[in-house]
Amino acid sequence: MQVHAVNVASFHPPFGAPARHVDGRGFLSTRALIVALGDRVVLVDSGFGPEDIASARRRLGLPFLALARPRLDPAETMVARLAARGLRPDDVTDILITHLDLDHAGGLASFPRARLHVHLAEMEVARTPRRPSHRLRYVPAHFDHDPVWAPFRFGEDRWHGFPVTALDGVPPTLRMVALPGHAAGHCGVLVERGDGDLLLHAGDAFMEVQEVTTPGHRPSVATRVHHATFDDDPSRAAATRAELLALLTGSPPPGLTVVNAHDPHVRRPDGSVELEDGLDAAPP
């Protein structure tokens, strides 16, 4: 198994970035994963698509563009990240979706043959957004290419107290983990890389890795603004962060690495936090 972390969208929000980096100037990255498993290529999220960049105002909307100030660089699309590794869109067999926000799901149409594994509740809300906040975060045009949906629900299986499920047709080394609150069906992805080496991609369950590694950490103003603006269920999202903090400061699996989407830092198995190479977002 090979796992590549790639930045598929850079932002420079006017209120500052929750996780400050790039010489402290406050740009955001968006971490997605490319997982090569024999004859399978599995993605975790897709970032913006080429169509989003070519027609940003129509596809993404002026409110989002003003609020997030994305860089919109074609070199940051998942298609470009795959090409840099000698892979084509048709090589992608499955996409594991943490949630369907526009910056995580805009590129889905680039992979029409891939099966889209997403929580059923998330799929239903994103395809028919009704609340004003949902109309800001979900773009129905991202799903108008007749995608191959593979929705799932959680059953009785647990991983350190978190609901977890394997996926139909996907190797069991990749599982979805319930991390509710940020979106209607928000999930993380657990990757078992062998010999006890585990990677948890937590999506947008937190914005600063210190929220789930450091008791008493006070998030930045930008992080608090983000949670208040974008968390679908703020109290449940806060409970999820508390549960992750309890796991990581209690008795976590010894080989566990934890990342999220927008903080380029990574929590290593020894508990240290450091910047992950290649995840710094370039200035717009």
C-alpha positions as a LaTeX table, in Angstrom:
\begin{tabular}{lrrr}
\hline
Residue & $x$ (\AA) & $y$ (\AA) & $z$ (\AA) \\
\hline
Met1 & 0.00 & 0.00 & 0.00 \\
Gln2 & 1.15 & 3.50 & $-0.86$ \\
Val3 & $-0.52$ & 6.54 & 0.70 \\
His4 & 0.10 & 10.03 & $-0.65$ \\
Ala5 & $-1.17$ & 13.18 & 1.06 \\
Val6 & $-1.82$ & 15.98 & $-1.43$ \\
Asn7 & $-3.11$ & 19.54 & $-1.20$ \\
Val8 & $-6.15$ & 19.91 & $-3.46$ \\
Ala9 & $-7.21$ & 23.47 & $-2.59$ \\
Ser10 & $-5.52$ & 26.51 & $-1.04$ \\
Phe11 & $-7.36$ & 29.33 & 0.74 \\
His12 & $-6.53$ & 32.73 & 2.17 \\
Pro13 & $-9.65$ & 33.65 & 4.18 \\
Pro14 & $-9.92$ & 37.31 & 5.16 \\
Phe15 & $-10.45$ & 36.44 & 8.84 \\
Gly16 & $-7.19$ & 34.48 & 8.95 \\
Ala17 & $-6.43$ & 30.79 & 8.78 \\
Pro18 & $-7.22$ & 28.50 & 11.73 \\
Ala19 & $-3.81$ & 26.84 & 11.41 \\
Arg20 & $-1.19$ & 29.45 & 10.59 \\
His21 & 1.67 & 28.36 & 8.38 \\
Val22 & 3.57 & 29.42 & 5.26 \\
Asp23 & 5.77 & 31.83 & 7.19 \\
Gly24 & 2.85 & 32.67 & 9.48 \\
Arg25 & 0.82 & 34.30 & 6.73 \\
Gly26 & $-2.27$ & 32.23 & 7.36 \\
Phe27 & $-2.99$ & 30.21 & 4.25 \\
Leu28 & $-5.09$ & 27.06 & 4.38 \\
Ser29 & $-4.47$ & 23.81 & 2.56 \\
Thr30 & $-6.91$ & 20.97 & 1.89 \\
Arg31 & $-5.45$ & 17.53 & 2.48 \\
Ala32 & $-6.77$ & 14.64 & 0.42 \\
Leu33 & $-5.29$ & 11.16 & 0.12 \\
Ile34 & $-4.32$ & 8.97 & $-2.81$ \\
Val35 & $-4.16$ & 5.33 & $-1.75$ \\
Ala36 & $-2.67$ & 2.79 & $-4.16$ \\
Leu37 & $-3.68$ & $-0.79$ & $-3.36$ \\
Gly38 & $-2.48$ & $-3.19$ & $-6.03$ \\
Asp39 & $-4.77$ & $-2.64$ & $-9.02$ \\
Arg40 & $-6.95$ & $-0.19$ & $-7.06$ \\
Val41 & $-6.57$ & 3.54 & $-6.64$ \\
Val42 & $-8.70$ & 4.95 & $-3.82$ \\
Leu43 & $-9.09$ & 8.63 & $-3.03$ \\
Val44 & $-10.11$ & 10.28 & 0.21 \\
Asp45 & $-12.02$ & 13.39 & $-0.97$ \\
Ser46 & $-11.42$ & 15.14 & $-4.29$ \\
Gly47 & $-11.00$ & 18.88 & $-3.72$ \\
Phe48 & $-12.11$ & 21.35 & $-6.38$ \\
Gly49 & $-12.61$ & 20.16 & $-9.92$ \\
Pro50 & $-11.37$ & 21.77 & $-13.16$ \\
Glu51 & $-14.90$ & 23.03 & $-13.84$ \\
Asp52 & $-14.94$ & 24.83 & $-10.48$ \\
Ile53 & $-11.79$ & 26.70 & $-11.41$ \\
Ala54 & $-12.90$ & 27.53 & $-14.94$ \\
Ser55 & $-16.33$ & 28.81 & $-13.81$ \\
Ala56 & $-15.78$ & 29.71 & $-10.18$ \\
Arg57 & $-18.49$ & 32.34 & $-9.80$ \\
Arg58 & $-21.17$ & 30.16 & $-11.32$ \\
Arg59 & $-20.11$ & 26.91 & $-9.65$ \\
Leu60 & $-18.94$ & 28.04 & $-6.23$ \\
Gly61 & $-20.86$ & 31.29 & $-5.77$ \\
Leu62 & $-19.74$ & 34.76 & $-4.79$ \\
Pro63 & $-20.48$ & 34.36 & $-1.04$ \\
Phe64 & $-18.15$ & 31.37 & $-0.77$ \\
Leu65 & $-15.44$ & 33.02 & $-2.90$ \\
Ala66 & $-15.53$ & 36.12 & $-0.70$ \\
Leu67 & $-15.56$ & 34.15 & 2.54 \\
Ala68 & $-12.85$ & 31.61 & 1.68 \\
Arg69 & $-10.77$ & 33.35 & $-1.02$ \\
Pro70 & $-9.58$ & 30.14 & $-2.71$ \\
Arg71 & $-6.49$ & 30.19 & $-4.89$ \\
Leu72 & $-8.19$ & 28.16 & $-7.69$ \\
Asp73 & $-5.00$ & 26.74 & $-9.18$ \\
Pro74 & $-5.44$ & 23.97 & $-11.80$ \\
Ala75 & $-2.19$ & 22.43 & $-10.55$ \\
Glu76 & $-3.92$ & 21.74 & $-7.21$ \\
Thr77 & $-6.78$ & 19.68 & $-8.66$ \\
Met78 & $-6.84$ & 15.98 & $-7.92$ \\
Val79 & $-6.55$ & 15.27 & $-11.64$ \\
Ala80 & $-3.24$ & 17.15 & $-11.70$ \\
Arg81 & $-2.03$ & 15.49 & $-8.48$ \\
Leu82 & $-2.73$ & 12.06 & $-9.99$ \\
Ala83 & $-1.04$ & 12.94 & $-13.28$ \\
Ala84 & 2.10 & 13.93 & $-11.37$ \\
Arg85 & 2.16 & 10.34 & $-10.09$ \\
Gly86 & 1.55 & 8.74 & $-13.46$ \\
Leu87 & $-2.14$ & 8.03 & $-12.80$ \\
Arg88 & $-5.25$ & 8.79 & $-14.87$ \\
Pro89 & $-8.79$ & 9.57 & $-13.71$ \\
Asp90 & $-9.98$ & 6.20 & $-15.04$ \\
Asp91 & $-7.51$ & 4.50 & $-12.68$ \\
Val92 & $-9.55$ & 5.67 & $-9.68$ \\
Thr93 & $-11.86$ & 2.88 & $-8.53$ \\
Asp94 & $-13.32$ & 4.34 & $-5.32$ \\
Ile95 & $-13.61$ & 7.69 & $-3.55$ \\
Leu96 & $-14.13$ & 7.70 & 0.23 \\
Ile97 & $-15.85$ & 10.97 & 1.06 \\
Thr98 & $-15.53$ & 12.57 & 4.50 \\
His99 & $-18.38$ & 14.92 & 3.55 \\
Leu100 & $-19.70$ & 16.61 & 0.43 \\
Asp101 & $-18.76$ & 20.24 & 1.06 \\
Leu102 & $-17.82$ & 21.99 & $-2.17$ \\
Asp103 & $-14.10$ & 22.09 & $-1.36$ \\
His104 & $-14.07$ & 18.34 & $-0.70$ \\
Ala105 & $-16.36$ & 17.09 & $-3.47$ \\
Gly106 & $-15.98$ & 19.54 & $-6.37$ \\
Gly107 & $-13.75$ & 17.18 & $-8.32$ \\
Leu108 & $-16.01$ & 14.12 & $-8.21$ \\
Ala109 & $-17.13$ & 14.55 & $-11.81$ \\
Ser110 & $-13.54$ & 14.01 & $-12.95$ \\
Phe111 & $-13.89$ & 10.37 & $-11.90$ \\
Pro112 & $-17.14$ & 9.09 & $-13.47$ \\
Arg113 & $-16.19$ & 5.42 & $-13.11$ \\
Ala114 & $-15.36$ & 5.62 & $-9.40$ \\
Arg115 & $-17.78$ & 4.41 & $-6.72$ \\
Leu116 & $-18.58$ & 7.23 & $-4.28$ \\
His117 & $-18.69$ & 5.97 & $-0.70$ \\
Val118 & $-20.53$ & 8.50 & 1.45 \\
His119 & $-22.77$ & 8.38 & 4.50 \\
Leu120 & $-26.41$ & 8.10 & 3.45 \\
Ala121 & $-27.49$ & 11.15 & 5.45 \\
Glu122 & $-24.76$ & 13.27 & 3.87 \\
Met123 & $-25.72$ & 12.17 & 0.36 \\
Glu124 & $-29.40$ & 12.98 & 0.90 \\
Val125 & $-28.77$ & 16.46 & 2.35 \\
Ala126 & $-26.17$ & 17.42 & $-0.25$ \\
Arg127 & $-28.29$ & 16.39 & $-3.22$ \\
Thr128 & $-31.31$ & 18.40 & $-2.04$ \\
Pro129 & $-29.97$ & 21.26 & 0.12 \\
Arg130 & $-32.78$ & 23.20 & 1.79 \\
Arg131 & $-31.28$ & 25.24 & 4.64 \\
Pro132 & $-29.42$ & 28.44 & 3.66 \\
Ser133 & $-26.23$ & 27.07 & 5.21 \\
His134 & $-26.55$ & 23.91 & 3.14 \\
Arg135 & $-26.97$ & 25.91 & $-0.06$ \\
Leu136 & $-23.67$ & 27.64 & 0.72 \\
Arg137 & $-21.69$ & 24.45 & 1.32 \\
Tyr138 & $-23.22$ & 22.01 & $-1.20$ \\
Val139 & $-23.23$ & 22.48 & $-4.98$ \\
Pro140 & $-25.76$ & 20.18 & $-6.71$ \\
Ala141 & $-23.85$ & 20.61 & $-9.99$ \\
His142 & $-21.05$ & 18.58 & $-8.40$ \\
Phe143 & $-23.36$ & 15.57 & $-8.51$ \\
Asp144 & $-25.11$ & 15.99 & $-11.88$ \\
His145 & $-22.82$ & 13.59 & $-13.78$ \\
Asp146 & $-24.83$ & 10.50 & $-12.83$ \\
Pro147 & $-22.29$ & 9.34 & $-10.21$ \\
Val148 & $-22.06$ & 5.79 & $-8.95$ \\
Trp149 & $-23.24$ & 6.32 & $-5.39$ \\
Ala150 & $-22.37$ & 3.72 & $-2.76$ \\
Pro151 & $-24.01$ & 5.10 & 0.40 \\
Phe152 & $-23.45$ & 3.42 & 3.75 \\
Arg153 & $-24.69$ & 3.48 & 7.32 \\
Phe154 & $-22.95$ & 2.51 & 10.53 \\
Gly155 & $-23.80$ & $-0.68$ & 12.37 \\
Glu156 & $-22.58$ & $-2.12$ & 15.65 \\
Asp157 & $-18.83$ & $-2.24$ & 14.95 \\
Arg158 & $-16.67$ & 0.09 & 17.05 \\
Trp159 & $-13.09$ & 1.33 & 16.94 \\
His160 & $-12.04$ & 2.71 & 20.35 \\
Gly161 & $-15.66$ & 3.68 & 20.93 \\
Phe162 & $-16.25$ & 5.27 & 17.51 \\
Pro163 & $-18.73$ & 3.64 & 15.10 \\
Val164 & $-16.78$ & 2.17 & 12.18 \\
Thr165 & $-17.69$ & 0.30 & 9.04 \\
Ala166 & $-16.01$ & $-1.48$ & 6.16 \\
Leu167 & $-17.26$ & $-0.67$ & 2.67 \\
Asp168 & $-18.69$ & $-2.85$ & $-0.04$ \\
Gly169 & $-16.01$ & $-3.70$ & $-2.58$ \\
Val170 & $-13.24$ & $-1.83$ & $-0.74$ \\
Pro171 & $-10.37$ & $-3.65$ & 0.99 \\
Pro172 & $-10.98$ & $-3.86$ & 4.77 \\
Thr173 & $-7.76$ & $-1.94$ & 5.40 \\
Leu174 & $-9.85$ & 1.15 & 4.62 \\
Arg175 & $-12.81$ & 1.88 & 6.90 \\
Met176 & $-15.09$ & 4.81 & 7.59 \\
Val177 & $-15.28$ & 6.23 & 11.12 \\
Ala178 & $-18.24$ & 8.25 & 12.41 \\
Leu179 & $-17.09$ & 11.76 & 13.40 \\
Pro180 & $-20.42$ & 13.61 & 13.43 \\
Gly181 & $-21.24$ & 17.27 & 13.83 \\
His182 & $-19.47$ & 19.21 & 11.10 \\
Ala183 & $-21.88$ & 17.97 & 8.43 \\
Ala184 & $-25.02$ & 15.84 & 8.31 \\
Gly185 & $-23.03$ & 12.66 & 7.71 \\
His186 & $-19.45$ & 13.69 & 8.44 \\
Cys187 & $-16.93$ & 10.83 & 8.69 \\
Gly188 & $-13.26$ & 10.12 & 8.99 \\
Val189 & $-11.28$ & 7.47 & 7.14 \\
Leu190 & $-9.11$ & 4.91 & 8.93 \\
Val191 & $-6.24$ & 3.46 & 6.88 \\
Glu192 & $-4.40$ & 0.38 & 8.15 \\
Arg193 & $-0.97$ & 0.50 & 6.54 \\
Gly194 & 0.35 & $-2.70$ & 8.13 \\
Asp195 & 2.48 & $-3.64$ & 11.15 \\
Gly196 & 0.25 & $-1.59$ & 13.47 \\
Asp197 & 0.67 & 1.59 & 11.38 \\
Leu198 & $-2.66$ & 3.43 & 11.36 \\
Leu199 & $-3.66$ & 6.70 & 9.72 \\
Leu200 & $-6.86$ & 8.53 & 10.65 \\
His201 & $-7.94$ & 11.26 & 8.25 \\
Ala202 & $-10.47$ & 13.17 & 10.34 \\
Gly203 & $-11.88$ & 15.38 & 7.59 \\
Asp204 & $-13.16$ & 18.63 & 9.12 \\
Ala205 & $-13.82$ & 17.20 & 12.58 \\
Phe206 & $-11.30$ & 19.76 & 13.86 \\
Met207 & $-9.41$ & 22.67 & 12.32 \\
Glu208 & $-6.30$ & 22.83 & 14.50 \\
Val209 & $-4.67$ & 19.56 & 15.45 \\
Gln210 & $-4.09$ & 20.94 & 18.96 \\
Glu211 & $-7.88$ & 20.86 & 19.46 \\
Val212 & $-7.60$ & 17.08 & 19.77 \\
Thr213 & $-4.08$ & 16.71 & 21.16 \\
Thr214 & $-3.70$ & 19.43 & 23.81 \\
Pro215 & $-6.04$ & 19.66 & 26.83 \\
Gly216 & $-7.05$ & 23.23 & 27.53 \\
His217 & $-5.99$ & 24.46 & 24.10 \\
Arg218 & $-7.79$ & 27.68 & 23.14 \\
Pro219 & $-8.46$ & 27.71 & 19.39 \\
Ser220 & $-7.71$ & 30.77 & 17.32 \\
Val221 & $-10.41$ & 33.30 & 16.52 \\
Ala222 & $-10.43$ & 31.99 & 12.95 \\
Thr223 & $-11.10$ & 28.45 & 14.16 \\
Arg224 & $-13.93$ & 29.59 & 16.41 \\
Val225 & $-15.44$ & 31.54 & 13.50 \\
His226 & $-15.15$ & 28.47 & 11.28 \\
His227 & $-16.88$ & 26.20 & 13.79 \\
Ala228 & $-19.66$ & 28.70 & 14.39 \\
Thr229 & $-20.18$ & 29.26 & 10.66 \\
Phe230 & $-19.77$ & 25.82 & 9.17 \\
Asp231 & $-20.45$ & 23.16 & 11.82 \\
Asp232 & $-23.88$ & 21.75 & 11.01 \\
Asp233 & $-24.45$ & 20.71 & 14.65 \\
Pro234 & $-22.00$ & 22.73 & 16.78 \\
Ser235 & $-22.67$ & 20.87 & 20.04 \\
Arg236 & $-22.21$ & 17.47 & 18.41 \\
Ala237 & $-19.08$ & 18.67 & 16.61 \\
Ala238 & $-17.64$ & 19.85 & 19.94 \\
Ala239 & $-18.46$ & 16.46 & 21.48 \\
Thr240 & $-16.63$ & 14.71 & 18.63 \\
Arg241 & $-13.54$ & 16.85 & 19.24 \\
Ala242 & $-13.74$ & 16.03 & 22.94 \\
Glu243 & $-13.95$ & 12.31 & 22.15 \\
Leu244 & $-10.91$ & 12.52 & 19.88 \\
Leu245 & $-9.02$ & 14.47 & 22.56 \\
Ala246 & $-9.88$ & 11.79 & 25.13 \\
Leu247 & $-8.61$ & 9.07 & 22.79 \\
Leu248 & $-5.37$ & 10.81 & 21.86 \\
Thr249 & $-4.50$ & 11.89 & 25.42 \\
Gly250 & $-5.61$ & 8.59 & 26.94 \\
Ser251 & $-4.61$ & 5.25 & 25.46 \\
Pro252 & $-4.46$ & 5.67 & 21.68 \\
Pro253 & $-3.27$ & 2.84 & 19.41 \\
Pro254 & 0.55 & 3.00 & 19.51 \\
Gly255 & 0.94 & 3.38 & 15.74 \\
Leu256 & $-1.73$ & 6.01 & 15.17 \\
Thr257 & $-1.11$ & 9.08 & 13.01 \\
Val258 & $-3.91$ & 11.67 & 12.85 \\
Val259 & $-4.46$ & 14.31 & 10.18 \\
Asn260 & $-7.37$ & 16.43 & 9.06 \\
Ala261 & $-8.26$ & 18.33 & 5.90 \\
His262 & $-7.20$ & 21.92 & 6.53 \\
Asp263 & $-4.34$ & 21.87 & 9.06 \\
Pro264 & $-1.08$ & 20.85 & 7.35 \\
His265 & 0.25 & 19.64 & 10.70 \\
Val266 & 0.14 & 15.99 & 11.65 \\
Arg267 & $-0.08$ & 14.18 & 14.98 \\
Arg268 & 2.60 & 11.48 & 14.94 \\
Pro269 & 2.41 & 8.13 & 16.81 \\
Asp270 & 4.74 & 9.44 & 19.53 \\
Gly271 & 2.30 & 12.28 & 20.23 \\
Ser272 & 4.41 & 15.00 & 18.60 \\
Val273 & 2.89 & 17.52 & 16.19 \\
Glu274 & 4.77 & 18.69 & 13.13 \\
Leu275 & 4.23 & 20.18 & 9.68 \\
Glu276 & 3.74 & 17.54 & 6.99 \\
Asp277 & 6.00 & 17.99 & 3.96 \\
Gly278 & 4.22 & 19.14 & 0.82 \\
Leu279 & 1.03 & 20.30 & 2.55 \\
Asp280 & 1.85 & 24.00 & 2.82 \\
Ala281 & $-0.57$ & 25.99 & 0.70 \\
Ala282 & 0.92 & 28.36 & $-1.84$ \\
Pro283 & $-0.06$ & 32.03 & $-1.74$ \\
Pro284 & $-2.89$ & 33.05 & $-4.09$ \\
\hline
\end{tabular}
